[in-house]
Amino acid sequence: MRVLHLISSSGVYGAEKMVVGLCEALPRFGVHPTLEVFDNAHSRNVEVADYALTNGVPVKLLACGGRLDTAAVRRLRRDIRDLNIDLLHTHGYKANLYGFFATRGGVPMVATNHRFDTGPQNRFDKPVLQRADAVFAVSDEARDSLRSAYGIADAMTIPNGVDPTAFEGAAPTIDLPHPLVGMVARLAPEKAPGDFLALAAAVPQANFALVGEGPLRDELEQQAGTNVHFLGFRDDMAGVYASLDVLVQPSYREGMPMTILEAMAAGVPVVASRVGAAEDVIEDGRTGMLYDAGDVPALIAAVRLALSDEGRDAGKAAKDAVAAQFTVDEMARRYAEQYRRVLGGR
């Protein structure tokens, strides 16, 4: 079975890591994937293509001129034909729209919703996803939104997964004094980096590392105290997690953050806001600590708890939980099963 994955990307973030990991694992389940990435004329963000190639995933670029480029639709339809694709798997509202037009009357299309948002794109995304052959969500929260807001009654959850072996035995690569609390995210408003700075100010005895880039970086650097360190983009994530005593995910909106799964796989205690899939993944008080998004005093209390012996126990339990429930192989097995179900129904 040949499956084409389609994504429009602004960098290598959670959704991109999930797609590449899925493409790496699918051949073990009889599925041969290719990743097609929009090469947008107005913003050539094709880093995920390079990332996929370094991980052995076949890649194509889809030149796209902006708005609804009908020539790009034709190119995608031609790629589906030339690669003998059996099924198209789209990721994100732009991929959903182009995939819908490219597959009309042709191969089936399935879609994964990585985070349910409301905005102008919903006007197009809703009718497109209602016509897809299957719609998946990475969290129960997103699945329930697809059911209630889009009327897709059979939307189902397939959790993201990681390769636990990728984090075993890694040496620390951040040379900062302990305790060290980290945040790995795009520095954008929905990720709540301001709450992370408030946490750092309230716990001056610890050091805090922000890993990632984004539009708020300059503003955040001006606001940060001396115990906050901006490390930018890193490609040594196993070493980053090995350096941390706690990972914080304070987001206001999320899907299923790969950073949570990666940190848990590395045995790092995680403190996360109750958004997206956090409650699907973390058992509060046993495999991590949860708090209500925006409640900074609760965040501070949870991090102090995570830095205690109880936090170390949570890190060990988190590592076991990922190995049992959230592996990339389990994710790929479930997607391969659904591909076959869709093709069988056709």
Buried (B, 14 or more C-beta within 10 A) or exposed (E): BBBBBBBBBEBBBBBBBBBBBBBBBBBEBEBBBBBBBBBBEEEEBBBBBEBBEEEEBBBBBBEBEEEEBEEBBEBBBEBBEEBEBBBBBBBBBBBBBBBBBBBEEEBBBBBBBBBBBEEEBBEBBBEBBEEBBBBBBBBBBBBBBBBEEBEBEEBBBBBBBBBBEBBEEBEBBBEBEEBBBBBBBBBBEBBBBBBBBBBBBBBEEBBBBBBBBBEBBEEBEEEBEEBBBBBEEBEBBBBBBBBBBBBBBBBEBBBBBBBBBBBBBBBBBBBBBBBBBBBBBBEBEEBBBBBEBEBBEBBBBBBBBBBEEEBBEBBEBBBEBBBEEBBBBBBBBBBBEBBBEBBEEE
